[in-house]
Amino acid sequence: MFPTSKSGGAGEKHMKLEKIFLENFRCFESLEVFLHPKITILVANNGQGKSTVLDAIRIALWPYVSQFDLARTGYADPANTITIDDVRLIKSLEQKSKAFGALDEMARQLNAAVTATGDYNGVQTTWQRFRDSEVKRSQTKDDNESKHLKIEAKRLQQEVRDLSSNPIDLPVFGYYGTGRLWRKKRLTDDKKGNADKNNEQIRTFAYKDCLDPASSFSQFENWFTSAYIKVMQNQIEQIEQGSTFLEVDPKLKRPVKVVQDAVNEILKPVSWQHLQYSETYKALVLKHPGLGVMKVSQLSDGIKNMLAMIADIAYRCVLLNGHLGEDAAKKSSGIVMIDEIDMHLHPIWQQSVVGSLQRAFPKIQFIMTTHSPQVLSTVTKECIRVLGENVDGRDLAATPLAASYGEPSSDVLQAIMHVDPQPPVPEKTLLDELTSLVDQGEHETKRALELLAEVKQKLNSQHPQIQKIERSIRRQEAVQG
């Protein structure tokens, strides 16, 4: 059962997920994924369910998040529930029914369920959300532990409203899907409602859209612009009052600095730093030691994507836990999901992005997906889960046997992702045949000599595979004397 307290008090309200179990959910009949307390990276081929696992975690977290008033919007997003389309479909093994013509007869498998096990304030608990009917008006149901989770969140909502008590640390949540990108619309074009303007300084406003993978980041843009303008206005007031040395009010400077520090850490590989609001451009800008100042909207998709995501996480840390001051990003705990962390990133950046995330937000549990061996080579194998099937055809999320941390990307590609580092070009067949002949000691045969000449002509003699074959030939000749 979730721990609850009858009286408020200072302290950290943390949550970490230990396991997520999917049953008849989309493509999975039954899948259990054990999660690393710091970072879990899901690996699989396209269409094999990586994003499905993230969506299931979103569904599991929603009962908690939904109890904070400002997290809910007028639109009831069905993605926060197990919809009818989420229920696993299977086709009949029998002969096609005449009633379906050329189509296969399909059937939904119930119950469809998402079960989470996690550590909430030092107590392990398990809760489940499920759908047991395919009737259109049927809804996702919550078990008793899910209801206890809602009660605890609602209690925290009341505690947050009591400004007379010592503030508690609230967990940060975030879900960043493949549709994430810095929006192109100018800040001045935003048609934000008055309600959001009034809510921007309320802590739990940080839960608004936090589990929406297609968030536009407009919340952060508006908040940071407002915070930065307040800093500039404070400086102007000091100048007008005749101050020689400008000292910005720490309460105004801290939120801006938290975001800037996180952004600087992540963007270090590309040298874009010091996020600011420019009154000249009426936009957010970044500085580069060689290229000067540029609007964020002018930068590459990789930079915009990473900036938007990191700034949004830092913003939510500051708003939720502003009482932590300049340590809000480093001391806030929580759960953040990122689909395709390598999206739009150069391989050099892919090799540093995970480490940068952990340095910027050391207490947040990250759950992400990737197609990049460069990303996998920066974490230990204990952080990797390879989605697939066992010998009996059952779904599984396995920790790889091969090492990953510090390994060459080509080795990770082959040993963990099960992809041949050499692409399937026509010449590969020739190389495979030549390698086989050399391994059998037949390098002097007419066929082997013809193959060696042909691949040298097509791939050039400096090709690594050709050099490897020639080294093998020289070793054999040395042994033979």
C-alpha positions, -999 to +999 in steps of 0.1 A: +000+000+000+011+035-007+025+053+024+004+082+035+007+107+063-020+126+081+001+156+087+022+176+062+059+182+066+091+189+048+107+161+029+112+145-005+083+127-022+101+104-046+090+077-070+110+053-090+097+025-112+112-010-107+091-030-131+064-026-157+043-056-168+021-055-200-006-080-206-025-081-239-014-046-245-009-038-282+017-062-297+025-079-264+007-110-250+028-108-218+059-087-213+078-079-181+104-052-181+127-047-151+139-011-149+173+002-138+170+028-110+190+054-129+187+047-166+170+021-188+175+020-226+152-001-247+165-016-279+145-034-307+139-033-344+112-009-358+077-019-348+088-042-320+073-023-291+098+002-277+074+031-278+047+008-265+066+003-233+069+040-228+032+045-235+024+018-209+045+036-183+026+068-191-007+050-185+007+037-152+017+071-140-014+090-149-035+081-118-009+100-097-004+130-120-041+134-127-049+143-091-030+176-094-057+200-106-035+219-131-024+186-147-058+181-161-070+200-192-104+203-208-095+176-232-095+141-217-066+125-236-075+088-243-037+081-245-037+083-206-059+052-206-060+017-221-081+024-252-100-003-272-073+000-299-046-008-272-061-043-266-041-070-284-057-084-316-050-119-328-061-136-360-080-169-361-059-200-368-089-215-385-098-213-422-109-178-432-146-173-425-168-166-455-183-138-435-150-119-436-143-126-473-105-122-480-099-108-445-086-127-415-110-131-386-096-112-357-104-112-320-094-089-291-078-105-261-090-094-226-081-084-200-056-059-212-036-046-183-006-025-173+009-033-139+037-012-124+059-019-094+077+010-079+094+025-049+073+054-034+090+071-005+109+040+004+080+016+002+076-009-026+041-012-041+024-026-071-006-011-089-026-020-120-048-004-146-068-026-169-096-029-195-120-059-193-145-049-220-144-039-257-177-020-254-172+015-267-184+032-235-163+010-213-134+026-195-100+018-180-103+005-145-080+010-115-072-015-088-072-006-051-035+003-051-041+027-080-068+043-060-045+047-030-020+064-053-047+089-063-055+096-026-018+102-018-015+126-048-046+144-038-033+148-003-001+163-016-021+187-037-037+200-005-003+201+012+011+222-016-017+248-011-007+252+025+021+279+020+026+281+058+043+247+060+078+238+049+077+230+011+080+193+001+100+180-029+076+169-056+086+143-082+092+155-118+076+136-147+081+140-184+075+121-217+093+133-248+082+115-280+096+115-315+073+145-324+092+168-300+107+199-316+111+236-308+080+252-323+085+276-352+058+301-341+071+334-327+065+340-290+045+371-297+021+351-317+011+329-288-026+330-280-023+318-244-054+320-223-057+341-191-060+310-170-026+298-179-011+332-173-025+332-138-013+296-132+023+300-143+036+306-108+017+277-092+040+247-085+017+221-098+014+238-132+046+219-139+024+188-143+004+203-172+010+182-203+040+165-186+030+131-200+021+143-234+048+131-258+039+157-284+042+187-261+051+220-280+073+233-252+053+266-253+048+264-215+086+266-210+090+294-236+065+317-220+078+310-185+115+315-193+107+347-213+088+361-184+115+351-159+143+366-180+124+398-186+120+402-148+158+399-144+163+426-171+137+449-155+154+445-121+187+456-137+170+486-154+155+497-121+189+496-105+204+517-133+176+543-130+183+545-092+219+553-099+235+520-090+271+515-102+272+477-096+242+457-107+232+428-084+202+409-096+178+398-069+187+361-063+151+351-063+148+364-098+181+350-110+179+315-096+152+301-119+170+314-150+203+301-139+190+266-132+177+263-168+209+279-182+231+255-163+212+224-175+212+237-212+249+245-210+257+210-198+237+193-226+248+216-255+285+216-245+294+193-274+282+218-300+294+249-281+260+267-280+256+282-245+238+308-224+202+307-233+187+342-230+156+362-241+166+389-267+144+420-267+159+428-301+148+395-317+117+391-295+129+355-292+151+331-272+187+331-284+219+311-278+255+323-279+284+306-297+321+316-292+327+316-330+293+323-345+279+349-321+243+352-311+215+334-330+178+328-325+170+293-314+146+290-344+176+294-367+196+264-353+196+228-365+168+204-356+193+184-334+201+215-313+165+227-311+153+193-302+178+188-274+175+223-261+137+221-260+137+188-241+164+197-216+150+232-209+115+218-204+128+192-178+147+220-160+117+243-161+095+217-145+122+210-118+123+248-110+086+252-109+079+221-088+108+225-065+118+262-065+126+260-028+157+240-038+172+271-053+200+267-078+200+230-071+165+224-083+176+204-114+202+184-096+182+176-065+147+170-080+139+133-084+113+118-108+107+098-140+114+110-175+108+090-207+125+099-240+117+081-273+147+079-296+172+098-276+196+098-306+171+116-329+187+143-351+221+139-332+255+134-348+273+102-337+298+123-317+269+139-297+252+105-293+283+093-275+279+120-248+242+127-245+234+101-218+262+112-196+252+148-200+216+140-190+228+122-158+251+151-148+223+177-154+196+157-136+214+131-114+183+121-093+159+116-122+152+080-135+155+080-173+137+054-195+145+058-231+147+041-265+174+042-291+186+028-325+221+040-318+251+017-309+269+049-300+244+056-272+246+020-260+284+021-258+281+048-231+262+027-206+268-007-189+248-037-201+228-036-169+210-005-182+200-021-216+169-041-223+167-059-257+131-066-267+125-099-285+112-134-280+126-165-262+130-199-277+093-206-269+082-175-288+073-156-256+080-118-253+109-108-232+131-078-223+165-092-218+197-077-204+224-085-231+252-110-224+278-089-242+295-059-227+285-025-239+302+002-219+333+016-237+330-010-265+334+000-302+301+009-318+306-019-344+309-045-317+278-032-299+259-032-332+268-069-338+267-083-303+237-065-288+216-052-317+223-083-338+231-063-369+261-071-392+284-041-391+291-047-428+261-036-450+245-061-473+261-047-505+266-072-534+304-074-527+297-088-492+288-121-507+321-122-525+339-113-493+321-140-474+330-166-500+367-155-500+369-155-462+355-190-462+382-202-487+410-185-468+398-200-435+400-235-451+435-228-463+425-226-500+438-190-506+460-202-535+431-218-555+421-202-587+387-192-573+402-175-543+427-155-564+399-144-587+377-133-558+406-114-542+413-095-574+376-087-579+370-073-544+402-053-546+390-037-578+355-030-564+363-020-528+400-009-531+429-027-514+426-006-482+392-019-473+394-033-437+379-066-446+404-071-474+433-062-452+420-087-426+419-114-453+454-106-465+468-107-429+452-142-425+469-153-458+503-140-446+500-159-413+491-191-431+521-187-455+544-180-425+533-212-408+538-232-440+573-218-443 
